[in-house]
Amino acid sequence: MSEPDQFDVVVVGAGPAGENVAGRAVDGGLTVAIVERELVGGECSYWGCVPSKTLIRPGDVLAAARRVPGAAQAVTGALDVGAAFAQRDYMTSSWDDSGALPWLDSKGIELVRGTGRLTGERAVAVTAADGSVRTLTARRAVVLATGTGSAMPPIEGLAMAGAWDNRAATSAKQIPDRLLVLGGGAVGAEMAQAFRRLGTGQVTLIEGGPRLLAREEPFAGDALRQSFEAEGIAVVTGARVVAVSRAGTDGAVTATLDDGRTFEGDEILVAVGRRPATGDLGLETVGLEPGRYVAVDDRLRATSVPGDWLYAVGDCNGRALLTHVGKYQARIAGDVILGKDVRDEVSLDAVPRVTFTDPQVCAVGLTEAQALERGLDVRTVTYGTGDVAGAHVQGNGITGTSQLVVDQARGVIVGATFTGPDVQELLHSATIALVGQVPLERLWHAVPSFPTVSEVWLRLLEAYGM
């Protein structure tokens, strides 16, 4: 093995998690190689968070303006779809990662283009586009940061129907007249509303479970359904798609439900979940099962691999499929590799999450049901997000629910949920209170500014009896 192919750390996957662990390691004085088969910046930057939220933003701004008398009268004409797509292309650098490379160079991180596979302990073989293979060895650690891909369920005819996944949706060049969306989680809900507001005339969202956003508080999914239906989005819950067909190569798509109903669209977006991108990662060479999430301990080390040299950060470990959590895990893993005594304290109990619909659904920690399942003695308090003066200043007709789940034995928050337009900035205060385990007696002295929507914090604490 030649010396240039030896590094202290080899990172497989140059998305946000991979970049963060690489940066943490080099800042600590280690040498790092990072392997990437697609674009430096990963799923989030090019096909996930960045383009989806960019496409969502124009509709949000118009909806906010329409809630404000005076501004509402200035909203005339149709949304400029071409300009929205152009901004999306700008934000993704038109799917060109050259702008991401100077940061790697400035850090001294070596980028190795190609598909990386484990070949044994501390060894990664990288196959380049021309078929050549370069083997990298790690003196200290190999870090897997390969993320996830869109899951395609085994529905009859779906594979032949040219279904969209999240990548096709966020990189679309045209707005379909009719769109079918399978899945009422965050991706399905966000894209259903985004395309409706961008001009799709008929959007039908089909969810197999009883409500939208099944992992959040029930009131969140109920509020979202009401909003969607008010905007003309048809919501079908409690029904399973059993067959999909397309007329010809580019004709209409028909989805058949288990109850016999059929729905038709010009495109069909499948957003029913994610699968770990570990199928061709060589996991079998170190005793792990390909295609599965890589189980890790609280130091992000693979639990079934002896020697504490293999780490997995971000979506590929299955702990919490969110970019910001992956970046947090990467910082933890980087510090552990550097010899620091730190642990992941967030990914199981204190995950902050935002669904960027209108109303937004923002939450951190446990839902009431999850807290009760863990045997906690909790008390839940709620207050109307739109019932504070700050919400009325923002515009008319603002509604929503704010909720705290309180562990009564310790007098601290273990969960919080906020729904309403543009409430995402309320979430970090809840995250700080939860992670810091701030007693409600102290939290009561954190005075919210007036007139802001954050006054809802005071009302929630008053509802609790403070």
N, C-alpha and C positions, 0 to 999 in steps of 0.2 A: 504494500500500500504506500503510495507516494504521500509525502508530507502535506501538499496542498489539499488532499482529500480528507484530512483529519481536522476535526473541529471539536471544541468543547461541547457545543450543543448543535444538534441538527433538528430543525423544525420542518414538519411536513404540512404545508398549507399556509399561504400568505394572505389570509383574510385578516379581519381585525384582531382575532385572538392570536393567530400566529405572529402577526406583526408586533403585538404587545409583548408577548413572551420573549421574542427575539430582541426587542429594544431593551427590555428589562435586563436580559442576560448580558448584552454588550455594555450597558451602562455599569454593570458590576465587574467589568474587566474580562469577560469571557469572549471567545471567538465563536461566531455563529454562522451557519449556512441555513438558508430558508428555501424550501422547494415549492414550486408552484406550477401546476399544469395548465392553468387558465390565466386569469388576470390578477395581478397584485392588487389587493383590496378586497377580493372575495365576493361572495354572494350578496352581502349587505350593500356594498358600494355600487354594484352594477345591476343587480336584478331583484334586490330586496328593499331594505329600509329606505335608501336614498331615492331611487326612482319612484317607489310607491308613494312616499309622502310628498314628493314633488308633484305628482299627478293629483293627489288629494287636495293640495293647498288651494288651487284656484276656486274650487267649489266651496271650500270652507270660508274663504274671504268673502265671496259673494253672499253666502248665507249669513255671515256676521253683519255685513252691510245692510242686508234686507231687514234685520232686526232693529235697525236704528232709524227712527223717523228723521228725515232730512237726507241721510245717506241713502236710504232705500229709494228715494225718488231719482237719485243719480244713476241707479243701476238700470241701464237700458241696453238693449241688444243682446246678442248671444255670446257665450263664452268662446274665446278664440282658441280652438283646439290646436291649431298649428303652433301657436305661441306656447301653449302648455307643453306640447311635445318637444319643441325646441329647447325649452328650459330643462326638461327631463334629459335631453341629449347633452346639454351643457353640464348638468350636475353629474352625469355618468362619464363625462369626457368622451362621449360617443363610443363608449366601450373600448377605450384605449387607455392602457395603464402607464403610459410613459411618464405622466406627471407624478406617479407614485414612486418612481425609481430613485429620484434624487435623495429622498429621505433614507432609503436603504444605503445608498452610497455614503451619505454623511455620517451614518452610524458605523460604517465598516462591516455591514452585514452582506454576505455573499449570496446573491440570488442565483439559484440553479433552476433553470427552466426544464420542466418535464414532469412525468408521473413518477412519484416516489412510492416504493414498496419496501417494507421491512424484509430483510433476508436472514435475520438472526439477531443475536444480542448486539445492540448498539450499531447496527449496520442498516443503511438505506441505499437501495439501488435506484437510480434515477434514469428513466428511459426518456430520451429527448425525442423531439418530433421527427428527426431523421433516423431514429432507430438506435442511435448510439447509447451506450449505457455507462454511467459514471457511478461508482460506489463511494458513498460517504460514510465515515465512521465517526462516532461521538465518544469523546473521552469521558464525558460526564452524563449527558442525557439526550434522549430522543423525545421530541414533543410532537404528538399528533394533534393537528388543528384543522382537520379536513371538513368539518361542518356536516351538513345534511343536504339531501336533495328532495325534490317533491315526490310524495308517494302517489302512485297510481293504483287504485284498487282494482281487483280482478272482476270488473263489470263486463258483461258480455258486450262485445263490439266497441268498447271504449278505446282500445289500442288502435283500432282502424279508423277512428272518427276524427283524428287530428286534433285532439283535445289540447287546450292551453294548460300550461302549468304557470307558476308564478313568473317564470322568466319570460314566457311568451306574453303574458299580460302586461308586465311592466315595460316591455320593449316594443309594444304594439305600435304600428305605424298608422292604423286607422281605427276609428270607433265603430264597432259593429252596431247594426240597427237593433239587434236582439241578442241578449247575452244570457246564457244559463250559467249559474254558479253552483257547483257542488261543494258544500261545506260551509257551515256557519260559524267557524272560528274567526280569529283575527284577520287572516289573509282574505278569506272569502268575503267577510263583511266589509272590509276596507275597499276591496276592489269592486264589489257590487255597487257601493255608493259612489265611488270615484267615477266609474264608467257611466252611471246614471247621470251624474252631474256634468260629465264631459259631453253628454249628448246622446247616449244610448237610449233609444225610445222605450224599450221593454227589457227589464231586468227581472229574472226569476231566480231566487236563491232557495236551494233545496238543502235541508239539514235533516239528517237521520234521527237526531235526538229530539227531545221535546222543546228545546229552546236554543236561541243563539248564544254564543259565548258560554258554552256549558261549564267551563272551568271557573267562571266568575260567579258573583252573587246573582241569584235569580232575577232580582230587580233590574240588573244591568241588561240582561238579554231581553227582558220584557220592554224596557225603555227603547232599546235599539229597534226592536220589531215595530213598535208604534211609530217611531221616526221614519223607518224605511217605508212602511205602508203609506204614511202621509206624503212621502216623496214619489209614490208610484212604483216602488219596488215590491214585487210579489214575494212573500215569504211563505215557504212550505216547510213545516216541521213534522217530525214523527213519521217520515216516509223515506224509504230506501230506494235508490235507483238500481234497477236490476238489468237494464239493457240500454245501450246507446247506439244510434245509427246515424249515418250521414248520407244524404242523397247525392250520389256522385262524388266527385273529388272536392267540390267546393260548394255543395248545396246546403240545405238546412240540416241542422242537427236535431234529432228527436231523442228525448230521454223518457224512458218508460219506468214508472214507479211500481213498487210491489203491490199496490192496490189497484193497478190497471190504468191509472191516470197517465197522460202523456203531456210533455211540455216541449215546445219547439224554440230553437234559437238559431242564430247565424254562427255563433261560436259557443263553446262550452269550456268553462274554466274549472279545473279540478283543484280544489283546495281543502283536501280532507286530512292533511297531516304531512309529516316529514319522515324521511328514512335516513339513517346514518350513512354517510359516504365512507364506508369502511369495507365494502365488498371486495375491492381489489387492492387492499393495502398491505397484504402479506401478514395479516394477523395470525394466520395458522402457523407461521414459522416461529412464533413465540408462545404458542399454546392458547391463543385466543380464537374465538369463532368469527369468521368473516361475516360482514353484513350486519353485525350487532353493534349496539353502543358499547364503548369501552368503559367498563366499570372502574371507578377511581375512588380513592379515599379522600379525606379532607385536605390532603396536601397535593391532590390531583395526580397521584401516582397510580398506575394500573394495578389493581388489587391482586390479579392472578399471575403477575409476572415477577419472579424473584429478582432481587438485586436493586430495586428502587431506581432503575434507570429509564423506565418508560413512563411518560406522562401523557395525558389527554386533556385538552382544554377546549372550551366552547361546546358547540352543539354536538360534536361527535361523542361526548361522554354522557349525553342524555339528561344531565341534571336540570338544566333550564335553557330552553332553546331561544335565547335572546342575545343580541349582539353585546349589549352592555354587560351582561353577566359573563359572557365569554371573555371579554376584555379584563374584567375583574379577576376571573380565574387565571388568566394569563399572567397577571401581575403577581398573584399568589404563587403560581408555579415557578415563575422566574426567581422569586425570592427564596423559595425552597431549594431550587437548584444552586443558588448562591450560598446556601448554608444557613438561612435564617429560619427561626422557629415561628412560622406563621401557618394559618389554616384557613380554609374556605368556611366562612361563617354565614354566608348569604344564600347559597344556591338551593338550600332545602326549605328555609323558613322565612326569608326576608327578601324575596325577589320582587323588585318593582317592575311594573308592566303597564303599557299604554296601548289601547286599541284606538287608532286615529280615525275613528268615525265621528259623525255628528249626530247624537252626542258622543263625546269621547267617553271611554271607560278606562279609568286609571285605578290601579290597585297595587298594594304591596302587602306581603305577608300572607296570612291565612284567611280564608273565608270563614264565616261562622260555622259552616258545616265541617270544614277541615279541623277547626279548633275543637269542636265537640267530639269528633272522631278520635282526637288525641287525648281525650279525657280532661280537657281543661274546663275549669269553671269560668265561663265567659259571660259577659253581659254586652249586648249590642245596642248601640244608640244611633239614631239617624236624624238627619235634618235636611230640609230642602235646599239644594245648592242654589236655586233661584230665589230663595226667600231672604237673602241678605241684600243690603243696599248696593253693594258693589256689583251684583248681578244685574240689578235694575239700571245701573249706569251703563252697563255693557249693551243693553238693548231690551226690547220688549219680548215677552213670551219665553224667556229663558227658564227652563225647568231642569230637574235632575235631582239626584239623591246623593248625600254624603253620609258615610257610615264608618263608625269605629267599632272594632271588636276588641274588648278589654278583658285581659286576664285579671279577674277580681282578686285572686290570691296575692298577686304581685303589684296590682295597681298600675299595669303598663299595657300599652297597645300591642296586640299581636297581629292585627290586620286592619287595613283601611281601604275603602273604596270610594271613589268620587265619580259621578257621572254628570255630564253637562258639556256645553260647548267650551272648548279651550280651557279645560281644567287641569291639563297636564302639569302645569307649574305648581299645583297644590301638592303634587305627589312627593317631591323631595323632602318637604317638611315632615310628611308622614314617615318617610323612609328613615330620616334622622331620628325621629322620636322612637321608632321601632327598633332600629339597630342599636341606638344608644340606651334603650330600655329606660327612657326618661319617665319617672313617676308622674302620674297625672297631677299630683300636688305641685310639682315643679312646672309642668307644661302649662298649667293655668296662668302662670306669670309671663308666658310668652305672648305679648299683646299684639294682636293683628292690626295692621294699618287700616284706616278708614278713609274712603269707602272702597275696600277691595273684597274680592270673593273669598279671600282667606279668612274673613270674619266668620266664616262657617265653622272654623276651629273653635272659636269662643262659644258658639251656639251648641256645638256637639258636647263640649265639656260641661256647659250648663245643663244640657239634657241628661248628662251622667250624674249631675248633682253637685258639681263643683261650685 
